[in-house]
Amino acid sequence: KESNPNMTIEDVWAESVRGRSVPLGRMGESEEAGDVIAFLASERASYLTGIAINIDGGTSAVL
């Protein structure tokens, strides 16, 4: 993951805390959501209807 030179120490700390609250232990990357979106927009997902897919690192499973 590329570092963001504009992030403050508070931003880094907040991201770390949020990541610890996710069962997978980290925040998701935008590319990971993009992969799901690309699949849903593809012909391979043509048989799916009315489904909700949580892209949340397992958070919804523990709520």
C-alpha positions in Angstrom: 0.0 0.0 0.0 1.3 3.4 -0.9 1.8 5.9 1.9 0.0 9.2 1.8 2.4 12.1 2.6 -0.6 14.3 3.5 -1.7 12.0 6.4 -1.2 13.3 9.9 -0.2 11.1 12.8 -3.8 11.3 13.9 -5.0 10.0 10.6 -2.5 7.1 10.8 -3.7 6.3 14.3 -7.4 6.5 13.4 -6.9 4.1 10.5 -5.0 1.7 12.7 -7.8 1.7 15.3 -10.5 1.2 12.6 -8.5 -1.7 11.2 -8.3 -3.4 14.6 -12.1 -3.4 14.8 -12.4 -5.3 11.6 -12.2 -9.2 12.0 -9.7 -9.4 9.1 -7.5 -6.9 11.0 -7.2 -4.2 8.4 -9.2 -1.8 6.4 -10.2 -2.9 2.9 -8.6 -1.5 -0.2 -10.7 0.2 -2.9 -9.4 -2.4 -5.4 -11.0 -5.2 -3.4 -14.5 -3.5 -3.6 -13.8 -2.9 -7.3 -13.1 -6.6 -7.9 -16.6 -7.4 -6.5 -18.2 -4.6 -8.5 -16.5 -5.8 -11.7 -17.7 -9.3 -11.1 -21.3 -8.2 -10.5 -21.2 -6.2 -13.7 -19.9 -9.1 -15.7 -21.7 -11.9 -17.6 -20.4 -14.4 -15.0 -22.9 -12.9 -12.5 -25.8 -13.0 -14.8 -27.7 -15.6 -12.7 -27.5 -13.5 -9.5 -30.6 -11.5 -8.6 -31.5 -9.6 -5.5 -28.4 -10.3 -3.5 -26.6 -8.1 -0.9 -22.9 -8.6 -0.7 -21.2 -7.0 2.3 -17.6 -5.9 1.6 -16.7 -5.3 5.2 -13.9 -7.6 6.2 -16.3 -9.8 8.2 -17.6 -7.0 10.4 -21.3 -7.8 9.6 -20.8 -11.4 10.7 -19.9 -10.4 14.3 -22.6 -7.7 14.8 
